[in-house]
C-alpha cells in the first residue's frame, strides 16, 4: 500500500529542462531554463552526437548548466552563461 504525502495548497516545483545533443547551432539563440545540459550522450531520446556551436551568439540563462567534454564551441561563436538564482 502506497501512502500519498501531500499538503493542502502545495504545488510542487516544476523545472524547465533543455537538453542540447547531436545539434549544430549556427545562429543566435537564447535559452531561458532552470537546467541546461550540453553533450553527446545525455538522453536516449536523441541520437548520440556532440553539440557544436558554430556561429552566432548563444546565451544561456539558467540556475544549472552541465557541459560534457564533447561540447564544441568553434571560433566565431559567442557563448555566454548567465547564472540565475533558484527559486
N, CA and C of each residue as an Amber inpcrd file, in Angstrom:
protein
   261
   0.8350000  -1.1780000   0.0000000   0.0000000   0.0000000   0.0000000
   0.8830000   1.2450000   0.0000000   0.6540000   2.1310000  -0.9630000
   1.4170000   3.3660000  -1.0530000   0.7150000   4.4670000  -0.2760000
   1.5120000   5.2750000   0.3820000   0.9660000   6.4270000   1.0730000
   1.2350000   7.6730000   0.2490000   0.2560000   8.4930000   0.0900000
   0.4010000   9.7460000  -0.6150000   0.6030000  10.8450000   0.4190000
   1.7230000  11.5020000   0.3190000   2.0090000  12.5950000   1.2430000
   1.7300000  13.8970000   0.5100000   0.8510000  14.6710000   1.0590000
   0.5330000  15.9460000   0.4280000   0.1600000  16.9590000   1.5030000
   0.1890000  18.1830000   1.0980000  -0.1490000  19.2750000   1.9910000
  -1.1320000  20.1600000   1.2400000  -2.1700000  20.5610000   1.9000000
  -3.1860000  21.3760000   1.2520000  -2.5540000  22.6350000   0.6720000
  -2.8510000  22.9030000  -0.5920000  -2.3420000  24.0930000  -1.2450000
  -0.9230000  23.9620000  -1.7810000  -0.2810000  22.8010000  -1.5680000
   1.0960000  22.5970000  -2.0190000   1.1340000  22.4100000  -3.5340000
   2.0080000  23.1340000  -4.1710000   2.2250000  22.9910000  -5.6010000
   3.7030000  22.6510000  -5.7950000   4.0050000  21.4610000  -6.3250000
   5.4140000  21.0900000  -6.4950000   6.1110000  21.9850000  -7.5160000
   7.4110000  22.1870000  -7.3240000   8.2090000  22.9950000  -8.2450000
   8.3350000  22.2790000  -9.5760000   8.1320000  22.9890000 -10.6300000
   8.3030000  22.4530000 -11.9790000   9.5900000  23.0340000 -12.5470000
  10.4460000  22.1700000 -13.0560000  11.7170000  22.6120000 -13.6200000
  11.6540000  22.5590000 -15.1400000  12.1510000  23.6100000 -15.7570000
  12.2830000  23.6280000 -17.2110000  13.6720000  23.1100000 -17.5480000
  13.7240000  22.0240000 -18.3070000  14.9690000  21.3790000 -18.6770000
  15.1490000  21.4680000 -20.1840000  16.3310000  21.8430000 -20.6140000
  16.6540000  21.8860000 -22.0440000  17.9050000  21.0360000 -22.2600000
  17.8000000  20.0430000 -23.1380000  18.9270000  19.1780000 -23.4740000
  19.3570000  19.4840000 -24.8970000  20.6340000  19.8290000 -25.0570000
  21.1900000  20.0820000 -26.3750000  22.1790000  18.9680000 -26.6750000
  21.8470000  18.1610000 -27.6610000  22.6360000  16.9800000 -28.0090000
  22.4830000  16.7200000 -29.5040000  23.5900000  16.3570000 -30.1440000
  23.5780000  15.9970000 -31.5630000  22.9670000  17.1170000 -32.4140000
  23.4500000  18.3400000 -32.1870000  22.9500000  19.5050000 -32.9260000
  24.1100000  20.3930000 -33.3350000  23.9250000  21.1310000 -34.4070000
  24.8400000  22.1890000 -34.8180000  24.0810000  23.5000000 -34.7170000
  24.5300000  24.3760000 -33.8450000  23.8950000  25.6780000 -33.6660000
  24.6530000  26.6750000 -34.5360000  23.9640000  27.2470000 -35.5170000
  24.6260000  28.1240000 -36.4730000  24.0590000  29.5390000 -36.4820000
  23.1610000  29.8410000 -35.5630000  22.6200000  31.1900000 -35.4770000
  22.4620000  31.5650000 -34.0110000  22.0570000  32.7770000 -33.7560000
  21.9220000  33.2520000 -32.3730000  20.7240000  32.6030000 -31.6940000
  20.9300000  32.1840000 -30.4510000  19.8950000  31.5100000 -29.6600000
  19.9640000  32.0110000 -28.2180000  18.8220000  32.0520000 -27.5600000
  18.7680000  32.3260000 -26.1260000  17.9460000  31.2290000 -25.4760000
  18.4800000  30.6440000 -24.4050000  17.7980000  29.5800000 -23.6640000
  17.5360000  30.0830000 -22.2520000  16.2710000  30.1860000 -21.8790000
  15.8550000  30.5780000 -20.5310000  15.2390000  29.3540000 -19.8740000
  16.0060000  28.6860000 -19.0170000  15.5680000  27.4340000 -18.3990000
  16.1040000  27.3560000 -16.9700000  15.6060000  26.3850000 -16.2300000
  16.1810000  26.1060000 -14.9190000  17.4780000  25.3220000 -15.0720000
  17.4580000  24.3230000 -15.9630000  18.6090000  23.4440000 -16.1650000
  18.8660000  23.2850000 -17.6590000  20.1350000  23.4390000 -18.0650000
  20.5500000  23.2000000 -19.4460000  21.6660000  22.1670000 -19.4130000
  21.5320000  21.1320000 -20.2430000  22.5410000  20.0750000 -20.3250000
  23.0590000  20.0260000 -21.7600000  24.3880000  20.0860000 -21.9100000
  25.0250000  20.0750000 -23.2150000  25.9450000  18.8720000 -23.3010000
  25.8330000  18.0760000 -24.3660000  26.7290000  16.9400000 -24.5030000
  26.3350000  16.0110000 -25.6230000  26.9920000  14.8470000 -25.6580000
  26.7940000  13.9120000 -26.7600000  25.9530000  12.6930000 -26.3950000
  25.7910000  12.4210000 -25.1040000  25.0390000  11.2130000 -24.7240000
  24.2550000  11.4330000 -23.4370000  23.4620000  12.4780000 -23.4220000
  22.6890000  12.8370000 -22.2320000  21.3770000  12.0670000 -22.1720000
  20.7240000  11.9210000 -23.3050000  19.4310000  11.2600000 -23.3390000
  19.3870000  10.2140000 -24.4530000  18.6320000   9.1650000 -24.2280000
  18.4640000   8.1360000 -25.2560000  17.3490000   8.5150000 -26.2400000
  16.6800000   9.6280000 -26.0030000  15.6030000  10.0690000 -26.8890000
  16.1160000  10.7470000 -28.1540000  17.4330000  11.0060000 -28.2010000
  18.0790000  11.5800000 -29.3770000  19.2860000  10.7250000 -29.7120000
  19.6770000  10.7240000 -30.9810000  20.8930000  10.0120000 -31.3580000
  22.1050000  10.6490000 -30.6710000  23.0760000   9.8190000 -30.3000000
  24.3080000  10.3370000 -29.7080000  25.0220000  11.2280000 -30.7140000
  25.6270000  12.2780000 -30.2360000  26.3900000  13.1890000 -31.0840000
  26.6370000  14.4810000 -30.3430000  27.7740000  15.0810000 -30.6330000
  28.1840000  16.3060000 -29.9390000  27.2710000  17.4740000 -30.2930000
  27.2040000  18.4200000 -29.3780000  26.5650000  19.7050000 -29.6460000
  27.6770000  20.6540000 -30.0710000  27.4990000  21.3070000 -31.2060000
  28.5180000  22.2150000 -31.7300000  27.9160000  23.5990000 -31.9320000
  28.5770000  24.5920000 -31.3490000  28.1860000  25.9850000 -31.5510000
  29.1240000  26.5380000 -32.6110000  28.5920000  26.8090000 -33.8090000
  29.4230000  27.1610000 -34.9540000  29.4910000  28.6670000 -35.2000000
  28.3970000  29.3530000 -35.0710000  28.3130000  30.7950000 -35.3310000
  27.2970000  31.4020000 -34.3910000  27.1970000  32.6920000 -34.4300000
  26.1660000  33.3910000 -33.6800000  26.4880000  33.5290000 -32.2060000
  25.5290000  34.0660000 -31.5050000  25.6590000  34.3370000 -30.0720000
  24.6610000  33.4550000 -29.3330000  25.1630000  32.6010000 -28.4590000
  24.3130000  31.7380000 -27.6540000  24.3280000  32.2470000 -26.2300000
  23.1460000  32.5260000 -25.7010000  23.0130000  32.9990000 -24.3210000
  22.2110000  31.9590000 -23.5490000  22.7650000  31.5050000 -22.4310000
  22.0780000  30.5470000 -21.5630000  21.8070000  31.2300000 -20.2330000
  20.5410000  31.3710000 -19.8910000  20.1000000  31.9060000 -18.6040000
  19.5230000  30.7390000 -17.8220000  20.2880000  30.2160000 -16.8570000
  19.8610000  29.0220000 -16.1260000  20.5140000  28.9740000 -14.7560000
  19.8580000  28.2820000 -13.8380000  20.4350000  28.1110000 -12.4980000
  21.4430000  26.9680000 -12.4640000  21.3630000  26.0580000 -13.4360000
  22.3020000  24.9450000 -13.5030000  22.6180000  24.6480000 -14.9730000
  23.9220000  24.5980000 -15.2830000  24.3630000  24.2820000 -16.6390000
  25.3750000  23.1430000 -16.5340000  25.1130000  22.0600000 -17.2380000
  26.0070000  20.9030000 -17.2530000  26.5800000  20.7970000 -18.6580000
  27.9150000  20.8420000 -18.7530000  28.5870000  20.8080000 -20.0450000
  29.5070000  19.5950000 -20.0840000  29.1940000  18.6520000 -20.9800000
  30.0550000  17.4760000 -21.1600000  31.2680000  17.8600000 -22.0070000
  32.3880000  17.1240000 -21.8490000  33.6010000  17.4290000 -22.6160000
  33.4230000  17.3700000 -24.1340000  32.4110000  16.6820000 -24.6180000
  32.1920000  16.5650000 -26.0630000  31.6110000  17.8350000 -26.6880000
  31.2580000  18.8240000 -25.8770000  30.6890000  20.0780000 -26.3760000
  31.7530000  20.8790000 -27.1230000  31.3970000  21.3940000 -28.3050000
  32.3440000  22.1240000 -29.1430000  31.8540000  23.5620000 -29.3280000
  32.7140000  24.5250000 -29.0110000  32.4310000  25.9330000 -29.2730000
  33.4920000  26.4100000 -30.2550000  33.0980000  26.6260000 -31.4950000
  34.0460000  26.9620000 -32.5370000  34.3840000  28.4520000 -32.5410000
  35.5310000  28.7520000 -33.1230000  35.9550000  30.1360000 -33.2680000
  34.8990000  30.8830000 -34.0800000  34.5260000  32.0570000 -33.6070000
  33.4890000  32.8360000 -34.2670000  32.1400000  32.7320000 -33.5780000
  31.9920000  31.7440000 -32.7090000  30.7560000  31.6100000 -31.9340000
  30.9440000  32.2970000 -30.5880000  29.9350000  32.9930000 -30.1410000
  29.9680000  33.6420000 -28.8320000  29.0590000  32.8450000 -27.8940000
  29.5750000  32.4850000 -26.7190000  28.8710000  31.5990000 -25.7860000
  28.8490000  32.2560000 -24.4180000  27.6540000  32.5830000 -23.9220000
  27.5140000  33.3260000 -22.6580000  26.5930000  32.5500000 -21.7280000
  27.0370000  32.3560000 -20.4840000  26.2000000  31.7360000 -19.4530000
  25.9110000  32.7880000 -18.3900000  24.6370000  33.0470000 -18.1750000
  24.1970000  33.9650000 -17.1120000  23.5420000  33.1290000 -16.0220000
  24.2300000  32.9280000 -14.8920000  23.6170000  32.1410000 -13.8100000
  22.3850000  32.8670000 -13.2530000  21.3400000  32.1170000 -13.0170000
  20.1490000  32.6750000 -12.3970000  19.9720000  32.0090000 -11.0300000
  19.2420000  32.6480000 -10.1630000  19.0460000  32.0910000  -8.8310000
  17.9250000  31.0640000  -8.8560000  18.0370000  30.0820000  -7.9650000
  16.9800000  29.0690000  -7.8260000  15.8790000  29.6450000  -6.9660000
  14.6420000  29.3880000  -7.3680000  13.5030000  29.8890000  -6.5730000
  12.9830000  28.8250000  -5.6670000
